[in-house]
Every structure is written in C-alpha cells, then in structure tokens.
Amino acid sequence: PGSWNPSLTPLLVLGKILGVPQASEASDELSWEAVFAAPGLWGKLAESQKAPKKAEGAPEVALLAIKEPDALAGSIPGLFAAFTGDAPSADQEFEIRVPPVDDPVGCSPYQMDPVPASKRSPLVLVRRGNCTFVEKALKAQKAGAAGLLVMFDSDKVFPMSGANDTSQEKQVQIFAVSIGKKYGTKIWDQTAGTKSGSGVKPAPVVLSISVYTSSLLNLSELVLILLATALVAAGAFFSTSDMRQSSFSTAIAPPTEEVLEVDSWMAGGFCIMGSGMLVFLFFFMDYMIYVIMFAFCLGGGSCITQFGSLVLHHFAPKTKTRVADVPFFGPVTQAELICGVPAFFIVVAWFTLRNTDYGWFFQDIIGAGFLCWMQRTLRLPNMKIASILLSAMFFFDIFWVFISPLIFTKSVMVTVATGGNTGESVPMLLRIPAVGDPLGNDRMLGFGDIALPGLLVSYLRRHDLQSHRRIFEGYFGPALIGYFVGLCVTICALIIMKMGQPALLYLVPGTLGTTLVIAHCRGELSLLWEGKPSNRERRLEEEGNSDGP
C-alpha cells in the first residue's frame, strides 16, 4: 500500500476509451445506449410533429409513456420508421392489440376487437419477420389500427426503412415505431396473457406516443462539467502537495519513490496501448467485462483506502502502527484497516447497485478516488511531454470516433463502452443521473477525459508555484477555465450534431492550446517547454503555503 499501482494505467487508458458517450453512430445497427446517450435534460415532447419520411442522420426517437397497468407504468424508447405518417400528440391515448396467435408477425390480413374506451385508439404490436415493415403497416392500417409497434428480436434496433415499391410506401397513413425485445416482450405478455404461454393475467396496456427531443438546458450536464472540473483542480491540489509547507500537505504528499514521471515513450504508448486494448475488448468483451469490473473494484477500493489512511495518519498518528503483513500487498497499518472497511462497503454497494438508479453515486466516489490518486503519483516533467501525450490522444479520439466505423462496420467505441452483448457497461466513467428526462438517461464522462488534461493542469500548477505566481498570473487558472469551456463546447457539439464527439477534440485546444498561446505571448514558451520556472520574480500567493490547489 502507498505506491503507484501499474495496474491503474490500463484502467486510465480504458477510461479514455469511453470519453463522452455517443449520441448516435453512423452504423446500420444502433443500440439503445448509443441512440439515447445524446444529452438533454427536461426532454421536451413535441405535441404534434411530423416524423421524417427518410432517415437522415440520427433516427427520430419515440417516447412511449405507459399509463396502464401499474406494473408496466413508465417511459420506454422507440424509433419512428422512415415511412411513418404523422406522429401522434402526447395527450392521445392508445390501447395495445396483438394479431392472432397463428400470425404474431402480422403479415396476413386480420381483424381487431374494438377498443371499449372511445377516447383510445387501437395500436397493434407485432413481431419482426416474414414480410416487409411496410406490409406490416398496411395490414395494421387495413385492420383499423391507428399505429404499429414492431418488436425486434433483440434490444438492438434500427430505423425501419421503406419498401422498394415507393407507391406501396405512400399508402401508409399510420405511424410505425420499432422497440426492443426487452420492452416489447413485457407489453406482449401483458396484452396476450395466457394466449402467449407466459402465464400472465391479460390486462389492457394503455400508453401515449410522442416525439422525444432534448433541451439545450441541462442541469445534469452542468453538474457533470462542474464535477469534472473540480476533480481536475483537486488533482492539481494533490499533485503539488509536496510544494506546500503545512503539516497536512506534508502528510498527503507522495514520497519520491512513489512518483512516476511520464517520459516520451510512455506518452506515445498511451495511444498505442489504448488502441490495442480497444480492439482486443471489441472482440473479447464477453470474456473481459468481469475482469474489468474486478480491476475497477480493486483499484478504486485501494485508492479510497489509501486516501483515508493518509488523513488518519495525519490526525491520529497512532494509527500508523503496523497490524499485519499481507502477501502481495505488504504491511498494513491500523489506518488502512479502518479505512478499508468503508472502502469495501462502497465497492460492494456499487457492484450490487451498478445496474440500478442508485449505482452512480458509488461509481463516482470510486472514480474520484482513482482520479485524484493518479494525479497525485503520475506527473508530467515539462510541456514537451505534455504536448506529445495530449496530441497523440487527440488523434486517438478522432480516429476511434469518426474513422473506425468505416473499418469495423460499426462503432468499436460504443460497443466496448456498452459492454457488447454482456448486459453490463464498462464502469470507467463518471455518471450523473438525469433530472426531468422521461427516459432517465445518465450523463457520462470517461475517466481519461479528466485524467489526461488533468496531468497538464497539475504540471502547470507546479510550474506556477515554482515561478512564484498567483493562480491567474500563471498558467493554471487559464488552463482550468479552458478545460471547463472545452467540456461545455463538447456537450453543445454532441447535442447540435446528434452524433458521437471525441472529447479531446475540444479539451486539448482548450487546455494545451490555451497554454501554448499564452506562453508564446509572454515569451516564455521555451521555459515552459523544458520545464524550467519563469525567471520573472513573483511573490508567492498568500495561499501558496496553505492547502489551496
């Protein structure tokens, strides 16, 4: 305990793989996680919008709000078909109907029982297969349905395209929506009941359907941006703790032997290692997802324990007493044993609740501990190494977001980030739950998009202290502001373009670019490049010897 763990480096690189989640990718098959990662708080319901006749860019997202029965109440996502008619208004109610048992795909002519409630319109739910989507829609339209739901064979769906015969497509007057198997099966069993062999007592399923759009006003994303910026600043605080004179700073400062200085080979290796790991996980995610989760729990729990023990060592020196020697870990002190208990429960709580609405809190605690510990023990020696590292990862982000789908036919980054077909998600990211979003999508940011710019910001803070400069007289303040602005631009680009954005495309210019421009204007670029403090005499800021960042 108490030393840099090399196993944390792959976790950092894997965190960079995730970045800002993709809104939608240019592929034929879209996962729900990819489609609905597009940020937007207070999702707005377009009261009466025309869904596009042709799928251009991201598909039009449908919001299905189930009102009855209570067991299914909630909001689920769907995709409007390219040939769909007018989308319904949010206040219009529908009641689900299913075709006869001998034709669940709805490809043969059929009749529906009338809906008892006059204010509700019939909505047919059919399974995918046997005929074209347009033929399914025409059969439902002839049966008197106001709309069509098509349940896919898996949770991965794509926009339903039109028929080769455009004249047939023009006959469709009703709307059509595709939904995944997970949600479709629940609705089907509730509607068909014992007829489907599910044993579920049949009950009417009442819902409304509307076009789902995102708002630029987004409280959750603002919280995510502020949290990420705060962690970058906190990392600089821990990174420069050895340069302050207070007793607490001395207690948390890493010994020289624990500090790992990044060299040019390691900086370039981040890009190569990240690419190799990304491709490897793309093909073997089914086997590696639980290894990744184990490493996340072990590394995160260790970081939390180490931070807690450093604090206890300072405020309660008696807890430095050694109590045991653990193989592969070394000596364990009382403080580490005490702090290991809450760290263990945090890790267990995350593992237990990771797929619920409450897992984000514990995941962020583990992530914050990992990021701050990494900033504390991993350092950049000069601007030259920082430029190599961030430039390499800059092109890494661009390649894997914009170019890789042309090579692998689908998004490698989205496939890895969403855990492939495992049903799990890679945990190396911050999560903030949506507030007011009917689909409840978390807002996420990969660890690498915090840690990599954070290394530069930490170096700049160290350079400012060596140059006897105040926060905004040096480079730390402008770079931190540049990081904040870069994240804001990333989120705006994600919303406006409705496609995945490489976060470092905006964060590198905001941090590295800002620093280089300021250094050039001050005539200090060569000093910063070689890691030498400024020759200009500046007094230490008042808080320079305190516990400020």
C-alpha positions as CSV (number, residue, x, y, z in Angstrom):
1,P,0.0,0.0,0.0
2,G,1.0,3.6,-0.6
3,S,2.8,3.1,-4.0
4,W,1.8,3.6,-7.6
5,N,0.0,0.6,-8.9
6,P,0.9,-0.2,-12.5
7,S,-2.4,-1.9,-13.0
8,L,-4.1,1.5,-12.7
9,T,-2.5,2.6,-16.0
10,P,-4.7,0.2,-18.1
11,L,-7.7,1.5,-16.2
12,L,-6.8,5.0,-17.2
13,V,-6.4,4.1,-20.8
14,L,-9.7,2.2,-20.8
15,G,-11.3,5.3,-19.2
16,K,-10.0,7.3,-22.2
17,I,-11.7,4.8,-24.5
18,L,-15.1,5.8,-23.2
19,G,-14.9,9.6,-23.4
20,V,-18.2,11.4,-23.9
21,P,-20.8,8.8,-24.8
22,Q,-22.0,8.8,-28.4
23,A,-25.4,10.2,-29.3
24,S,-25.6,8.1,-32.4
25,E,-23.2,6.4,-34.7
26,A,-23.2,6.1,-38.5
27,S,-23.9,2.4,-38.5
28,D,-26.8,0.2,-39.7
29,E,-27.4,-1.2,-36.2
30,L,-27.9,1.1,-33.3
31,S,-28.0,0.1,-29.6
32,W,-30.3,1.9,-27.2
33,E,-27.4,3.1,-25.2
34,A,-25.9,4.7,-28.3
35,V,-29.1,6.3,-29.5
36,F,-30.2,7.8,-26.2
37,A,-26.8,8.9,-24.8
38,A,-27.5,12.2,-26.6
39,P,-27.6,14.6,-23.6
40,G,-30.7,16.6,-23.0
41,L,-32.4,17.5,-19.7
42,W,-36.1,18.3,-19.4
43,G,-36.8,16.3,-22.5
44,K,-39.5,18.1,-24.5
45,L,-42.4,16.3,-26.1
46,A,-43.3,17.7,-29.5
47,E,-47.0,17.9,-29.2
48,S,-47.5,17.2,-32.9
49,Q,-44.5,16.7,-35.1
50,K,-44.0,15.1,-38.5
51,A,-41.6,12.2,-38.2
52,P,-39.2,12.2,-41.2
53,K,-40.1,10.3,-44.3
54,K,-36.4,9.4,-44.8
55,A,-33.9,8.5,-42.1
56,E,-31.4,11.3,-42.2
57,G,-28.7,11.1,-39.6
58,A,-30.0,10.1,-36.2
59,P,-33.4,8.4,-36.2
60,E,-36.4,10.2,-34.8
61,V,-36.8,8.9,-31.2
62,A,-40.2,8.0,-29.9
63,L,-41.2,8.2,-26.3
64,L,-43.7,5.6,-25.2
65,A,-45.3,6.6,-21.9
66,I,-47.2,3.6,-20.5
67,K,-50.0,4.6,-18.2
68,E,-51.7,1.3,-17.5
69,P,-51.3,-1.2,-15.9
70,D,-49.3,0.0,-13.0
71,A,-46.9,-2.9,-13.3
72,L,-45.6,-1.5,-16.6
73,A,-46.0,2.2,-15.9
74,G,-43.1,4.2,-17.1
75,S,-41.4,5.5,-20.2
76,I,-39.6,3.4,-22.8
77,P,-37.8,4.4,-26.0
78,G,-38.6,3.6,-29.6
79,L,-37.6,4.6,-33.2
80,F,-40.0,6.0,-35.7
81,A,-39.9,4.3,-39.1
82,A,-38.6,6.2,-42.2
83,F,-42.0,5.8,-43.9
84,T,-44.1,6.7,-40.9
85,G,-47.1,9.0,-41.0
86,D,-47.8,11.9,-38.7
87,A,-46.5,11.3,-35.2
88,P,-49.3,11.4,-32.6
89,S,-49.7,14.1,-29.9
90,A,-48.6,13.4,-26.4
91,D,-52.1,13.6,-25.0
92,Q,-53.5,11.0,-27.3
93,E,-54.0,7.6,-25.7
94,F,-53.7,4.2,-27.3
95,E,-54.6,0.6,-26.3
96,I,-52.4,-2.2,-27.4
97,R,-53.7,-5.0,-29.6
98,V,-51.9,-8.1,-30.8
99,P,-52.6,-10.1,-34.0
100,P,-53.9,-13.7,-33.9
101,V,-51.8,-16.3,-32.2
102,D,-51.1,-18.1,-35.5
103,D,-49.7,-14.9,-37.1
104,P,-47.7,-12.9,-34.5
105,V,-45.7,-11.2,-37.2
106,G,-48.9,-9.5,-38.6
107,C,-48.2,-10.4,-42.3
108,S,-51.6,-11.9,-43.0
109,P,-54.9,-10.0,-43.0
110,Y,-56.5,-9.9,-39.6
111,Q,-59.3,-8.1,-37.6
112,M,-59.1,-6.4,-34.2
113,D,-61.7,-6.2,-31.4
114,P,-62.9,-2.6,-31.0
115,V,-61.4,-0.6,-28.1
116,P,-64.1,-0.2,-25.4
117,A,-63.0,3.3,-24.4
118,S,-64.0,5.7,-27.2
119,K,-61.1,8.1,-26.5
120,R,-58.5,5.4,-27.0
121,S,-57.2,4.3,-30.4
122,P,-56.1,0.8,-31.2
123,L,-52.3,0.2,-31.6
124,V,-51.1,-3.1,-33.0
125,L,-48.0,-4.8,-31.6
126,V,-46.4,-7.4,-34.0
127,R,-43.1,-9.3,-34.1
128,R,-40.4,-8.7,-36.7
129,G,-40.1,-11.2,-39.6
130,N,-41.7,-12.8,-42.7
131,C,-42.6,-9.6,-44.6
132,T,-41.5,-6.0,-45.0
133,F,-42.2,-3.3,-42.5
134,V,-44.4,-1.5,-45.0
135,E,-46.5,-4.6,-45.5
136,K,-46.9,-4.9,-41.7
137,A,-48.0,-1.3,-41.5
138,L,-50.5,-1.7,-44.4
139,K,-52.0,-4.8,-42.7
140,A,-52.4,-2.9,-39.4
141,Q,-53.9,0.1,-41.2
142,K,-56.4,-2.1,-43.0
143,A,-57.3,-3.7,-39.7
144,G,-58.3,-0.3,-38.3
145,A,-55.2,0.4,-36.2
146,A,-54.0,4.0,-35.6
147,G,-50.4,2.9,-35.4
148,L,-48.0,0.0,-35.4
149,L,-45.3,-1.2,-32.9
150,V,-42.8,-3.7,-34.2
151,M,-40.9,-5.7,-31.6
152,F,-37.4,-6.7,-32.7
153,D,-35.7,-10.0,-31.9
154,S,-33.1,-8.3,-29.6
155,D,-32.7,-5.0,-27.8
156,K,-30.6,-3.6,-30.7
157,V,-32.9,-2.0,-33.2
158,F,-32.6,0.2,-36.3
159,P,-34.9,2.6,-38.1
160,M,-37.4,0.7,-40.2
161,S,-36.9,1.6,-43.9
162,G,-39.4,1.8,-46.6
163,A,-40.2,-0.8,-49.3
164,N,-38.6,-1.0,-52.8
165,D,-42.0,-0.1,-54.2
166,T,-42.4,3.6,-53.3
167,S,-46.1,3.5,-54.4
168,Q,-46.8,1.0,-51.7
169,E,-44.9,3.1,-49.1
170,K,-47.0,6.1,-49.9
171,Q,-50.1,4.2,-49.0
172,V,-49.0,4.1,-45.3
173,Q,-51.0,6.7,-43.4
174,I,-50.4,5.5,-39.8
175,F,-47.2,5.9,-37.7
176,A,-44.9,3.0,-37.1
177,V,-42.4,2.6,-34.2
178,S,-39.8,-0.1,-33.6
179,I,-39.0,-1.2,-30.0
180,G,-36.5,-3.7,-28.4
181,K,-37.3,-7.2,-27.3
182,K,-37.0,-6.4,-23.6
183,Y,-39.8,-3.9,-23.5
184,G,-41.8,-5.5,-26.3
185,T,-42.0,-8.9,-24.6
186,K,-43.4,-7.3,-21.4
187,I,-46.1,-5.5,-23.3
188,W,-46.9,-8.6,-25.4
189,D,-47.2,-10.9,-22.4
190,Q,-49.4,-8.4,-20.6
191,T,-51.7,-8.0,-23.6
192,A,-51.9,-11.6,-24.8
193,G,-51.7,-13.1,-21.3
194,T,-52.3,-16.9,-21.3
195,K,-52.5,-17.0,-25.1
196,S,-48.8,-16.3,-25.3
197,G,-48.0,-19.1,-22.8
198,S,-46.5,-16.6,-20.3
199,G,-49.0,-17.2,-17.5
200,V,-49.5,-13.5,-17.1
201,K,-53.1,-12.4,-16.5
202,P,-54.1,-10.3,-19.5
203,A,-54.8,-6.6,-18.9
204,P,-55.2,-3.6,-21.2
205,V,-52.0,-1.8,-21.9
206,V,-52.7,2.0,-22.3
207,L,-49.9,4.4,-23.5
208,S,-49.2,7.6,-25.3
209,I,-46.5,8.1,-28.0
210,S,-44.8,11.3,-28.9
211,V,-41.6,12.5,-30.5
212,Y,-38.8,12.8,-27.9
213,T,-36.3,15.7,-28.2
214,S,-33.7,17.1,-26.0
215,S,-33.4,20.5,-24.5
216,L,-30.1,22.5,-24.5
217,L,-30.9,23.5,-20.9
218,N,-29.4,20.7,-19.0
219,L,-28.8,20.7,-15.2
220,S,-27.3,17.2,-15.1
221,E,-24.7,18.1,-17.7
222,L,-23.8,21.3,-15.9
223,V,-23.3,19.2,-12.7
224,L,-21.1,16.7,-14.7
225,I,-19.0,19.6,-16.1
226,L,-18.5,21.2,-12.7
227,L,-17.7,17.8,-11.1
228,A,-15.1,17.0,-13.8
229,T,-13.5,20.5,-13.5
230,A,-13.4,20.2,-9.7
231,L,-11.7,16.8,-10.0
232,V,-9.1,18.3,-12.3
233,A,-8.4,21.1,-9.7
234,A,-8.4,18.5,-6.9
235,G,-5.8,16.5,-8.8
236,A,-3.6,19.6,-9.0
237,F,-4.0,20.1,-5.3
238,F,-2.8,16.6,-4.5
239,S,-0.1,16.8,-7.2
240,T,1.5,19.9,-5.7
241,S,1.1,18.9,-2.0
242,D,4.8,18.4,-1.7
243,M,5.4,22.1,-2.5
244,R,3.4,23.5,0.4
245,Q,4.6,23.8,3.9
246,S,1.5,22.9,6.0
247,S,1.5,19.7,8.0
248,F,-1.5,18.3,6.2
249,S,0.1,18.8,2.8
250,T,3.2,17.1,4.1
251,A,1.1,14.1,5.2
252,I,-0.6,13.6,1.9
253,A,2.4,14.3,-0.3
254,P,3.7,11.2,-2.0
255,P,7.3,10.1,-1.3
256,T,9.7,10.5,-4.2
257,E,9.8,6.7,-4.8
258,E,6.1,6.7,-5.3
259,V,6.1,9.3,-8.1
260,L,6.1,8.0,-11.6
261,E,7.3,10.6,-14.2
262,V,5.9,10.3,-17.7
263,D,8.5,10.2,-20.4
264,S,8.1,10.5,-24.2
265,W,7.9,6.7,-24.7
266,M,5.1,6.4,-22.1
267,A,3.3,9.4,-23.6
268,G,3.2,7.8,-27.1
269,G,2.5,4.4,-25.6
270,F,-0.8,5.6,-24.2
271,C,-2.2,5.9,-27.7
272,I,-0.8,2.6,-28.9
273,M,-1.9,0.8,-25.7
274,G,-5.3,2.3,-25.8
275,S,-5.9,1.3,-29.4
276,G,-4.7,-2.2,-28.8
277,M,-6.9,-2.6,-25.7
278,L,-9.9,-1.1,-27.5
279,V,-9.6,-3.6,-30.4
280,F,-9.0,-6.5,-28.0
281,L,-12.1,-5.7,-25.9
282,F,-14.1,-5.2,-29.1
283,F,-13.6,-8.9,-30.0
284,F,-13.4,-10.4,-26.5
285,M,-15.7,-8.2,-24.4
286,D,-17.9,-11.2,-23.4
287,Y,-14.9,-12.6,-21.5
288,M,-13.3,-9.5,-20.3
289,I,-16.1,-7.4,-18.9
290,Y,-15.9,-9.0,-15.4
291,V,-12.1,-8.8,-15.4
292,I,-12.6,-5.0,-16.0
293,M,-15.1,-4.8,-13.2
294,F,-12.9,-6.6,-10.8
295,A,-9.9,-4.3,-11.6
296,F,-12.2,-1.3,-11.2
297,C,-13.3,-2.5,-7.7
298,L,-9.8,-3.5,-6.6
299,G,-8.1,-0.3,-7.9
300,G,-10.9,2.1,-6.7
301,G,-11.2,0.5,-3.3
302,S,-7.4,0.6,-2.9
303,C,-7.3,4.3,-3.8
304,I,-10.1,5.2,-1.3
305,T,-8.3,3.2,1.4
306,Q,-5.0,5.0,0.7
307,F,-6.5,8.5,0.9
308,G,-8.4,7.7,4.1
309,S,-5.3,6.2,5.7
310,L,-3.2,9.3,4.8
311,V,-5.8,11.5,6.5
312,L,-5.9,9.3,9.6
313,H,-2.1,9.2,9.8
314,H,-2.1,13.0,10.0
315,F,-4.9,13.4,12.5
316,A,-4.3,10.2,14.5
317,P,-0.6,9.3,14.3
318,K,-1.1,6.2,16.5
319,T,-3.0,4.6,13.6
320,K,0.4,4.3,11.8
321,T,1.0,1.1,13.8
322,R,1.5,-2.0,11.7
323,V,-1.0,-4.7,12.3
324,A,-0.3,-7.3,9.7
325,D,1.7,-8.2,6.6
326,V,-0.4,-9.2,3.6
327,P,1.2,-11.2,0.8
328,F,1.5,-9.2,-2.5
329,F,0.3,-6.0,-0.6
330,G,2.9,-5.6,2.1
331,P,2.5,-4.2,5.6
332,V,-1.0,-3.0,6.7
333,T,-1.4,-0.2,9.3
334,Q,-4.3,0.4,11.6
335,A,-5.4,3.3,9.5
336,E,-5.5,1.2,6.3
337,L,-7.5,-1.4,8.1
338,I,-10.0,1.1,9.4
339,C,-10.4,2.9,6.1
340,G,-10.6,-0.4,4.2
341,V,-14.0,-1.2,5.8
342,P,-15.9,1.8,4.3
343,A,-14.0,1.3,1.0
344,F,-15.1,-2.3,0.9
345,F,-18.7,-1.4,1.5
346,I,-18.6,1.3,-1.2
347,V,-17.2,-1.2,-3.7
348,V,-19.8,-3.8,-2.7
349,A,-22.6,-1.2,-2.9
350,W,-21.5,-0.2,-6.4
351,F,-21.3,-3.9,-7.6
352,T,-24.7,-4.6,-6.1
353,L,-26.5,-1.5,-7.4
354,R,-24.5,-0.9,-10.6
355,N,-27.5,-1.6,-12.9
356,T,-30.0,0.4,-10.8
357,D,-30.8,4.1,-10.4
358,Y,-28.5,4.3,-7.3
359,G,-25.3,2.9,-8.5
360,W,-24.0,6.2,-10.0
361,F,-23.2,7.7,-6.6
362,F,-20.8,4.9,-5.5
363,Q,-19.3,4.7,-9.0
364,D,-18.5,8.4,-8.8
365,I,-16.9,8.1,-5.4
366,I,-14.7,5.2,-6.6
367,G,-13.8,7.2,-9.7
368,A,-13.0,10.4,-7.8
369,G,-10.6,8.4,-5.6
370,F,-8.9,6.8,-8.6
371,L,-8.5,10.1,-10.5
372,C,-7.1,12.0,-7.6
373,W,-4.7,9.2,-6.7
374,M,-3.5,9.0,-10.2
375,Q,-2.9,12.8,-10.3
376,R,-1.0,12.6,-7.1
377,T,1.5,10.0,-8.2
378,L,1.8,10.4,-12.0
379,R,3.5,13.6,-13.3
380,L,4.5,15.4,-16.5
381,P,8.0,16.8,-16.4
382,N,7.6,19.5,-19.0
383,M,5.4,20.9,-21.7
384,K,7.2,18.8,-24.4
385,I,5.9,15.5,-22.9
386,A,2.5,17.1,-22.2
387,S,2.3,18.0,-25.9
388,I,3.3,14.5,-27.1
389,L,0.7,12.9,-24.8
390,L,-2.2,15.1,-25.5
391,S,-1.5,15.4,-29.2
392,A,-1.4,11.6,-29.5
393,M,-4.6,11.1,-27.6
394,F,-6.2,14.0,-29.6
395,F,-5.8,12.0,-32.8
396,F,-6.7,8.8,-30.9
397,D,-10.1,10.2,-30.1
398,I,-10.8,11.5,-33.6
399,F,-9.8,8.1,-35.2
400,W,-11.9,5.9,-33.0
401,V,-15.0,8.1,-33.1
402,F,-15.0,9.3,-36.7
403,I,-12.9,6.9,-38.7
404,S,-13.1,3.5,-37.0
405,P,-16.7,2.7,-38.1
406,L,-15.5,2.8,-41.7
407,I,-13.1,-0.1,-40.9
408,F,-15.1,-2.2,-38.4
409,T,-18.5,-1.5,-39.9
410,K,-19.8,-0.4,-36.5
411,S,-18.7,1.8,-33.7
412,V,-15.9,0.0,-31.7
413,M,-16.1,2.6,-29.0
414,V,-19.8,2.3,-28.4
415,T,-19.6,-1.5,-28.5
416,V,-16.9,-1.5,-25.8
417,A,-18.4,1.3,-23.7
418,T,-21.8,-0.5,-23.6
419,G,-20.3,-3.9,-22.7
420,G,-21.1,-5.6,-26.1
421,N,-23.8,-8.2,-25.6
422,T,-23.0,-8.8,-21.9
423,G,-25.7,-6.6,-20.5
424,E,-23.0,-4.7,-18.5
425,S,-21.4,-1.3,-19.0
426,V,-17.7,-0.6,-18.6
427,P,-17.5,1.4,-15.3
428,M,-14.5,3.7,-16.0
429,L,-16.6,6.9,-16.2
430,L,-18.4,9.4,-14.1
431,R,-22.2,9.2,-14.1
432,I,-24.8,11.8,-13.2
433,P,-28.5,10.8,-13.3
434,A,-30.8,12.8,-15.5
435,V,-33.2,15.2,-13.8
436,G,-36.5,15.6,-15.6
437,D,-35.6,13.3,-18.5
438,P,-38.6,10.9,-19.1
439,L,-36.1,8.3,-20.4
440,G,-33.8,8.7,-17.4
441,N,-30.5,8.7,-19.3
442,D,-27.4,9.1,-17.2
443,R,-24.9,11.8,-18.3
444,M,-21.4,10.3,-18.5
445,L,-17.8,11.3,-19.0
446,G,-14.8,8.9,-19.3
447,F,-12.0,8.9,-16.8
448,G,-9.4,9.6,-19.5
449,D,-11.1,12.9,-20.4
450,I,-10.5,14.1,-16.9
451,A,-7.2,12.5,-16.1
452,L,-5.2,13.3,-19.3
453,P,-6.0,17.1,-19.3
454,G,-5.6,16.9,-15.6
455,L,-2.0,15.9,-15.9
456,L,-1.3,19.0,-17.9
457,V,-3.2,21.2,-15.4
458,S,-1.3,19.7,-12.5
459,Y,2.0,20.4,-14.2
460,L,1.0,24.0,-14.9
461,R,0.1,24.4,-11.2
462,R,3.5,23.1,-10.2
463,H,5.2,25.4,-12.7
464,D,3.3,28.4,-11.3
465,L,4.4,27.6,-7.7
466,Q,8.0,27.3,-8.9
467,S,7.7,30.6,-10.6
468,H,6.1,32.3,-7.6
469,R,2.9,33.2,-9.4
470,R,-0.7,33.6,-8.4
471,I,-3.3,31.3,-9.8
472,F,-4.4,33.6,-12.7
473,E,-1.0,35.2,-13.1
474,G,0.4,31.9,-14.3
475,Y,-1.0,29.1,-16.4
476,F,-3.1,27.0,-14.0
477,G,-6.1,29.3,-13.9
478,P,-6.4,29.9,-17.7
479,A,-5.9,26.1,-18.4
480,L,-8.6,25.2,-15.9
481,I,-11.0,27.7,-17.4
482,G,-10.0,26.3,-20.8
483,Y,-10.9,22.8,-19.6
484,F,-14.3,24.0,-18.4
485,V,-15.1,25.8,-21.7
486,G,-13.8,22.8,-23.7
487,L,-16.3,20.5,-21.9
488,C,-19.1,22.9,-22.5
489,V,-18.3,23.0,-26.2
490,T,-18.1,19.2,-26.3
491,I,-21.6,18.9,-24.8
492,C,-23.0,21.6,-27.2
493,A,-21.5,19.8,-30.2
494,L,-22.9,16.5,-29.0
495,I,-26.4,18.0,-28.8
496,I,-26.3,20.0,-32.0
497,M,-24.6,17.4,-34.3
498,K,-26.5,14.5,-32.7
499,M,-23.5,12.2,-33.1
500,G,-20.6,11.0,-31.0
501,Q,-18.0,13.6,-30.3
502,P,-14.3,13.0,-29.4
503,A,-14.0,15.0,-26.2
504,L,-10.3,15.7,-26.6
505,L,-11.0,17.3,-29.9
506,Y,-12.2,20.2,-27.8
507,L,-10.4,19.7,-24.5
508,V,-6.9,19.7,-26.0
509,P,-7.3,23.1,-27.7
510,G,-8.9,24.4,-24.5
511,T,-6.0,23.4,-22.2
512,L,-2.9,22.7,-24.3
513,G,-3.8,25.3,-27.0
514,T,-4.6,28.0,-24.4
515,T,-1.4,27.4,-22.5
516,L,0.9,27.5,-25.6
517,V,-0.7,30.7,-26.9
518,I,-0.3,32.5,-23.5
519,A,3.3,31.2,-23.1
520,H,4.1,32.5,-26.7
521,C,2.6,35.9,-25.9
522,R,4.7,36.1,-22.7
523,G,7.8,35.0,-24.4
524,E,8.1,32.0,-22.0
525,L,7.4,29.1,-24.4
526,S,10.9,27.8,-24.3
527,L,11.0,27.8,-20.4
528,L,7.6,26.0,-20.2
529,W,8.6,23.6,-22.9
530,E,11.7,22.5,-21.0
531,G,10.0,22.6,-17.6
532,K,12.0,25.5,-16.2
533,P,10.4,28.0,-13.9
534,S,10.0,31.6,-15.1
535,N,12.9,34.0,-14.4
536,R,10.5,36.8,-13.5
537,E,10.4,37.3,-9.8
538,R,6.9,37.0,-8.3
539,R,6.0,36.7,-4.7
540,L,4.2,33.6,-3.5
541,E,0.5,34.0,-3.4
542,E,-0.9,34.3,0.1
543,E,-2.3,30.8,0.0
544,G,0.8,29.3,-1.5
545,N,1.9,27.9,1.8
546,S,-1.6,26.8,2.7
547,D,-3.7,23.9,1.4
548,G,-5.1,25.7,-1.7
549,P,-4.6,24.0,-5.0
